[in-house]
Amino acid sequence: MAQALKFHTVVSGKTLTIGNLDAFEGKRVEVIVMEEDVQRAAVSASGATRRRPLGLYRGRFVVSDDFDAPLPEDVQRYFDGDG
């Protein structure tokens, strides 16, 4: 039976300490290291989420009236893979 290990940590220095790996000893494993903002990682690790207030960005940018208009044919071809 395949087993999985998922953990969140903050790297301090050049050493990374991982908890009990007895179940994986002698087995082929794949390790993937991803970078994430420390503050964001701390929030998701704690399970806490902060909701943004509605209208937070009101007046900071303008969306044109035709933002959802069809693309010109020559540009649409690139999205369709014909470019």
GROMACS elastic network, one bead per residue, 0.5 to 0.9 nm:
[ bonds ]
;  ai    aj funct       b0    kb
    3    23     6  0.80034   500
    3    24     6  0.81286   500
    5    21     6  0.87897   500
    7    18     6  0.83782   500
    8    41     6  0.76270   500
    8    42     6  0.88529   500
    8    45     6  0.67721   500
    9    16     6  0.83761   500
    9    17     6  0.88264   500
    9    18     6  0.86632   500
    9    41     6  0.81515   500
    9    42     6  0.87475   500
    9    45     6  0.86006   500
   10    16     6  0.83738   500
   10    38     6  0.70044   500
   10    41     6  0.81326   500
   10    42     6  0.85897   500
   11    14     6  0.73028   500
   11    15     6  0.70658   500
   11    16     6  0.60024   500
   11    17     6  0.87050   500
   12    15     6  0.67598   500
   12    16     6  0.73853   500
   13    16     6  0.81477   500
   18    21     6  0.75926   500
   20    23     6  0.80033   500
   21    24     6  0.54860   500
   21    25     6  0.66014   500
   22    25     6  0.53082   500
   23    26     6  0.87779   500
   23    27     6  0.85217   500
   24    27     6  0.54260   500
   24    28     6  0.78064   500
   24    29     6  0.74083   500
   25    28     6  0.85377   500
   35    38     6  0.88317   500
   36    39     6  0.86119   500
   36    40     6  0.71923   500
   36    41     6  0.64433   500
   37    40     6  0.53257   500
   37    41     6  0.61125   500
   37    42     6  0.86785   500
   38    41     6  0.50027   500
   38    42     6  0.61300   500
   38    43     6  0.86920   500
   39    42     6  0.51588   500
   39    43     6  0.64030   500
   39    44     6  0.88603   500
   40    43     6  0.51501   500
   40    44     6  0.62998   500
   40    45     6  0.85217   500
   41    44     6  0.52393   500
   41    45     6  0.59357   500
   41    46     6  0.85313   500
   42    45     6  0.51271   500
   42    46     6  0.61890   500
   42    47     6  0.86594   500
   42    48     6  0.89237   500
   43    46     6  0.53436   500
   43    47     6  0.63528   500
   43    48     6  0.56511   500
   43    49     6  0.65924   500
   43    50     6  0.85882   500
   44    47     6  0.50532   500
   44    48     6  0.63847   500
   44    49     6  0.71784   500
   45    48     6  0.78337   500
   46    49     6  0.86112   500
   51    54     6  0.89866   500
   52    55     6  0.87050   500
   52    56     6  0.70595   500
   53    56     6  0.57108   500
   54    57     6  0.83329   500
   54    58     6  0.87384   500
   55    58     6  0.50121   500
   55    59     6  0.87939   500
   57    60     6  0.54801   500
   57    61     6  0.75752   500
   58    61     6  0.74654   500
   59    62     6  0.72677   500
   63    66     6  0.83407   500
   63    67     6  0.67016   500
   64    67     6  0.54432   500
   64    68     6  0.89575   500
   65    68     6  0.80267   500
   65    69     6  0.86813   500
   66    69     6  0.50761   500
   66    70     6  0.87245   500
   67    70     6  0.87828   500
   68    71     6  0.85844   500
   70    73     6  0.86138   500
   70    76     6  0.84062   500
   71    74     6  0.81995   500
   71    75     6  0.62914   500
   71    76     6  0.57081   500
   72    75     6  0.54547   500
   72    76     6  0.61458   500
   72    77     6  0.88227   500
   73    76     6  0.50192   500
   73    77     6  0.62724   500
   74    77     6  0.54652   500
   74    78     6  0.72645   500
   74    83     6  0.80679   500
   75    78     6  0.55622   500
   75    79     6  0.70546   500
   75    83     6  0.82407   500
   76    79     6  0.51952   500
   76    80     6  0.63062   500
   76    81     6  0.87627   500
   76    82     6  0.87002   500
   76    83     6  0.86434   500
   77    81     6  0.62047   500
   77    82     6  0.50398   500
   77    83     6  0.54062   500
   78    81     6  0.51277   500
   78    82     6  0.56150   500
   79    82     6  0.75729   500
   79    83     6  0.77765   500
   80    83     6  0.76938   500
